[in-house]
Each structure stands twice: as structure tokens, then as C-alpha cells.
């Protein structure tokens, strides 16, 4: 396999992984977000999702990654004041 084919194959694998639908159970297991927390985040517009009807929802990896990016906080200095 040539280097170009290998890169193309890897990009396709990444595209497919991002398009895979994650269930609420998948998200709970992988990221520690309970079903209740997921529901609250969806209700408050903080977590995008796919609505399949009859109470069934799913997520794309990009939905979860975007939520995690918004939650990220960076420390601006090496010393934090307490109290």
C-alpha cells in the first residue's frame, strides 16, 4: 500500500468513527455522563444529539467532543490561591 493510500484509508476510518452513533449507554460508559445528566444537558441545549423518536436518542462523536471542549478550563498560572 502506498503512503497516499494509507493516509486516505486512515482519513476514511476517522470519518467513519466520527459518524458512528453512540448510545446513551456508550456515553455513560466512556465519559461517565449518567443518563440523567445527558438528559439535563440536552434539555438545556448544552449537548447536541440525534432524536430517533419514542425517547430514543443517540450522539455523534463530534457532539460529545464539542461538549467536552466547552467544559475544558485551562489554568493560566502555576499558582492558585486558596481561600
C-alpha positions as CSV (number, residue, x, y, z in Angstrom):
1,X,0.0,0.0,0.0
2,X,1.4,3.4,-1.0
3,X,1.7,6.2,1.5
4,X,-1.1,8.1,-0.2
5,X,-3.4,5.1,0.1
6,X,-2.5,4.6,3.7
7,X,-3.3,8.3,4.5
8,X,-6.6,8.1,2.6
9,X,-7.6,4.9,4.4
10,X,-6.8,6.4,7.8
11,X,-8.9,9.5,6.9
12,X,-11.8,7.3,5.9
13,X,-11.5,5.3,9.2
14,X,-11.6,8.6,11.2
15,X,-14.6,9.8,9.2
16,X,-16.4,6.6,9.9
17,X,-15.6,6.7,13.6
18,X,-16.9,10.2,13.9
19,X,-20.1,9.2,12.1
20,X,-20.8,6.2,14.4
21,X,-23.8,6.8,16.6
22,X,-23.1,6.4,20.3
23,X,-26.0,5.3,22.5
24,X,-26.7,6.8,25.9
25,X,-25.1,3.7,27.5
26,X,-21.9,4.2,25.4
27,X,-21.6,7.8,26.6
28,X,-22.2,6.8,30.2
29,X,-19.6,4.1,30.0
30,X,-16.9,6.0,28.0
31,X,-17.3,9.5,29.5
32,X,-19.1,9.0,32.9
33,X,-22.1,11.0,32.0
34,X,-25.2,9.5,33.5
35,X,-28.4,9.2,31.5
36,X,-29.9,11.9,33.8
37,X,-27.0,14.2,33.2
38,X,-27.2,13.7,29.5
39,X,-31.0,14.5,29.6
40,X,-30.3,17.7,31.5
41,X,-27.6,18.8,29.1
42,X,-29.9,18.1,26.1
43,X,-32.8,19.9,27.7
44,X,-30.6,23.0,28.4
45,X,-29.2,23.0,24.9
46,X,-25.7,22.1,26.0
47,X,-25.3,18.8,24.3
48,X,-26.3,18.2,20.7
49,X,-28.0,14.8,19.9
50,X,-29.9,12.8,17.4
51,X,-33.6,12.2,18.2
52,X,-34.9,8.9,16.9
53,X,-38.3,9.3,18.5
54,X,-40.0,7.3,21.2
55,X,-37.5,8.6,23.7
56,X,-34.5,7.2,21.9
57,X,-31.5,9.4,21.4
58,X,-28.0,9.0,20.1
59,X,-24.9,11.1,19.7
60,X,-22.2,11.5,17.2
61,X,-18.6,11.6,18.5
62,X,-18.4,15.2,17.4
63,X,-21.4,16.1,19.7
64,X,-19.5,14.7,22.7
65,X,-16.2,16.2,21.7
66,X,-17.8,19.7,21.3
67,X,-19.4,19.4,24.7
68,X,-16.0,18.4,26.3
69,X,-14.2,21.3,24.6
70,X,-16.8,23.7,26.1
71,X,-16.2,22.2,29.5
72,X,-12.4,22.5,29.3
73,X,-10.8,25.0,31.6
74,X,-7.2,26.0,31.4
75,X,-5.1,27.1,34.3
76,X,-3.5,30.4,33.4
77,X,-0.8,30.4,36.1
78,X,1.1,27.7,38.0
79,X,-0.1,29.0,41.4
80,X,-3.7,29.0,42.5
81,X,-4.9,31.0,45.6
82,X,-7.0,29.1,48.1
83,X,-9.5,30.8,50.4
